């Protein structure tokens, strides 16, 4: 672990900085702000993703309820997770009646999100969630405004309802659990403006460098912060640095993570696949299958298939990809992997 920490100290990958640069015409965030024309639909069973996305799309005149998105995003209503990239894919490919798009970035800050919102861009964050009576899980929040004096964010929380407020500190604490991930929804005619507001985070590669720098700084400040190490792993995966990612994930796992973590985040599987650690991939998949919910996550079977494929067990890999597609026929990674194997290009 010390060797990895010293490596991270030496890399200095975030020298470009993480602050968002805004153009001269952008609106500066006021002390109090509330975004208009957001939806207020409560989520159905296991449906925070579709409900939250629907509430954001209402800002642009979207006419349907959450079940249109759910039908495409999670055909099996027991599905425990919808990843942020899938949410963006739904917006980008499944709403032909509106010129709306979505992008996903990591390493967000409240200052940046306030700038986006006050300039008319709805923002969703993915963060850790521990409502009363429940253990840790992943959740999506649609941000609706803030009060600087109270140091509070106002949200449309699809579980608790509209005008649910969280302190800045609580948002930062639980948002870290998902590498400060955020989704921005925008109309095509404002894409250039959005990219200007994002600054160097507009570029996906630079965004991963910036997010890595945030996590690196947090791990240096507290070497026992498992989420900081996990986030470093995720950003290393985004940069294709799989050996370093595997080391960071190993450290995070050794420090302890919420038991549902691998329902929602899959970078460790990617890192272990690219470093030939197929047994570790299978171990995590078995953990998901046996923990009372992870068996309803299509990624469990997709990455189990990847591990089997890596071991040369092609028939088992195909079975796993088919199981993933049974849960969600729209899950493109499993479909593409199956097609590749059937075409003999594995």
N, C-alpha and C positions, 0 to 999 in steps of 0.2 A: 504493500500500500504506500509506504514512504517513497518508493521509487516512482510510482505514478504521480503522487502529489508533487514531487520535485519536477517531474516532466511537465506537469500542468503549469507550475510556476514559471518554468523556462519558456513555454510556448508563447505566452502572451498573445493568444489568437484574437483577442478582442480589442486590439489596439485602435481599430477604427471607431470604437465607441458604440454605445447602444442608444444614444439619444435620437429622437426622431426630429428630422429637419422639416419645417413647414414652409410653404410658399408665402409670399408677402401678402396674399389676399385671404389667407385662412383666418377664421374667426378664433379669437383667443377664448379659452374657457373662463366663464364667469364664476363667481363664488357659489352660486346656486343655479342648478340647471335641471330641467325635466324634459325629456324627449317626447314629442307628441306622436300620436297615430301609431302606437304599438298595440299589438293584440294583448288580450288578458285571459287567454284560454288556459284552464288548468289541464294538467296532463292526465291521460288515461294510464292504464297499467303498463309499467316499464316504458313509458312514452315521453320521457323528458326531452329527448332529442327532437323528435318530430314536433312536439308542442312548442318548444322554445324556438325552433326554426320558423314555424308557422307564425308565431307572435312577432318575430322580426320581419317576416315578409309582409305582414299586414301594413307595415309602414309604406309599402309600395302599391297597395291596393289588391293584394292577393286575396282571392275570394273564398278559398277552401278552408276546411278545418284541418286539424292535425292528422286525421286518418288518411288523407291523400298522401302525405309524406310518409306516414308509417307503412302504408301498403307497399311502397317501393323500398324504403330503407330497412324495414324489418318485417318481412312477410310472416315470420313466426313471432307471435306476440310475446313469447317467453324470452326472446333474444335480450340478453342483458346489456348489450353495448352497441352503440353506433359511434364510429370514430368520426373525428372532425372532418377528415378528408371525404368521408361518405356524405356528410351533411353538405359540404361544398359541391360534391358531384351531383347531388340531387338538384341544387339550385342551378348549377351550370348546364344541366342536360335535360331536366324534366319539367321546366316551366316555360314552355314556348310562348305563352301568352303575355309574358312580361320580359322586358329587357334587363333582367336582374342577373347578377353574378355574385359569387362569393369567393373569398380567398382565406387561407389559413396561414397563420404565422405563430412562431414561438417567441419567448422572451419579451412579452409585452410588459408595459408599465401602465399604472393608472393615469399618469400624465398623458401618455400617448392616447389611451382610450378616451379620455375626456376630450382631447383635441378632435378625434375622429367623430365623436358623438355630437359635439357642438357644431360641427360642420355638416351634420345631417347623415352620418353613416351609422346604422345600427350595428352594435357589437355584441357578440356572444362570447362568454369565456367558459372554459372547461375547468372544473376545480373539484377538490375533495369535499365531501358532504357528510356530515354527521348529525342529521336531525334527531330530535329527541326520540329515544326508543329504537334507534337504528345504529348499526355499526357502520364504519367508514364505507363509502361507495363513491363512484364518480357521478358528476351531475353537470348539467349545463345551466348557465344563468344568462338571461338577456338583461343587459344593463339599461336602466331607464333614466338615470340622472345621478346627482350628487349634491351634497351640502358640505362645503369646505369648512364652515365653522364647526359643524358637528362631526366632521371627519367620517362621513357616512356615504355609502353608495346606495342609491335606490334601485331596486331591480324588479323585473317581472320574473319571479321564481315560480315555475310551473307547478311546483309541489306545494308551496306555501301561499302563492297568490300574488296579485299586484301590490306594489308599494311595500315590498319586503326589503327591509334595510339591513345592511351589514356595515360594520366599521371598516375603515380602510385597512386596519391591521388584520382583521379576520379575512378579508378578501386576499390580501397578500399572503397570508399564512397558507390558506387552502388552495389558492391559485398556483402556488409553487409546486404542489403535488402533480400538476400537469404541465410543468415546464413553462408556465405563464402563457399557455396556448389561447389564442383568440381567433374568432371568425368574424370577418367584416362582410356585410352585404351591401351591394352598391348597384347603381344603374350604369349601363355601358357608357353613357355619355359623360360619366364622371370618373372614369377609370384613371385618366391622366392626373386629375386632381387628387385622387386617393393615393396614387403612387408618390406624388410630391409630399403629401402629408406623412406617409410612412418613412420618407427619407431613405437611408441605406437599408432599412428593413424591407423595402420593396423588392429587392433582389433576394431570392430564396437562399442562395448560397451564403451571402453576407448575413442574412438573418440567422442562419444556423451558427455562424461564427459569433455573432452578437449574443445569442442565447447561451452558447457555450461559455462565453466570458462571464455572463451573469452567474451561471452555475459554478464555474471555477472559483469565482470570488467568494461565493457562499460556502463552498467546501473548504477553502483556505481559512475562512473566518471560523468555521465550525467543522472540524474533521469528522465529527460523529453525525453529521446531517445526512441521513440516508437519501432524502429527496434531492439534495444537491448533487450527490454522486449519481443517482438515477438519471437526473436531467442531463448531466454531462454525458452519460452513456447515450441518451437519446440524441443529443446534438452531434456526438461523434458518429453515430449511425447516419445522421443526415448528411455528414461530410464524407461518408465512406471510409471512416477510420475505425475499422471493425476491431482490431486488436485492442486499441485504447478503450473502445466502447465496452468490450467484454470485461476488461479490468475494472472499469467504473461500475458496471452492473454487478460484478462479483462483490465489490465493496459495498454497494447499496444493499444487496441481499444479505450480506453478513451482518450489517447493522440493524436490519429488520425493516420490513415494509408492511403496509396494510395487506391483509390476506386476500383481498379482492383485487389487488393491483394489476394482476395479469388478466383480469377480465377486460381491462381498458387500454393498456399500453403494451406494445408488442416489440419494441426495439431490442429487448434482450434476446428474443428469438432470432431476430435478424443478425445481431452480433454473433450469437453462438453458431448460427448456420454458416456464416461467412468465415468463421474460424474453425469449422469442422467439429464443433462440440454438439453433436447430434444427441448424445445421451442426455445432456442438460436440457435440450429442447423437449425431449420426450418426458423428462422429469417434471418440467413446468406444465406440460399438457396434461399429464396424469393428475397433477395437483388440481388443475382446473376441473377435470372430469369428476373428481372425488370430493369437491368442496361444497356441493349443494347449489351450484348455480353456473359455474364456469362451463359446464357441459352444454349450456345454451348460448355459447359464444362461438360463432363460426370460425373465428381466428384460431381457436383451440385446435380445430381439425385441420385447418389450412397449414399451420406450422407443424403439426404432427406429421402431415403429409410431406412437408419440406424436409423434415428430419428423416423420414423413411426414404425419401428420394435420395437424400445425401448418402444414405447407407446402401443404396442400390436396391432397395426393396420396392420395386416399381408397382407391383400389384397392390401392396398395402398403401402406398402413396395415393394411387388412384382411388382406392376406397375412401381414404380420408378426404380427398378433394371432393368426392361425390357427397360425402356427409356434410361438408361445409356448404355445398350448393343446395342440399336439401333444406338446410336452415335458411339460406338466403340465395336464391338463384341470381340475384343481382350483384353478388360479391365477386367483383371482377378478378382479383388476384387468384382465387381458386379456379375460376373458369379458364383463365389464361394458362395456369399451370397444367390443368387437365388437358387442354388442347395441345399444349407443347408436348406432353408425354404421349398422347395418342398419335401425334404426328411424327414421333420418333426422334424429337429434338431435345430430349432430356439430357 
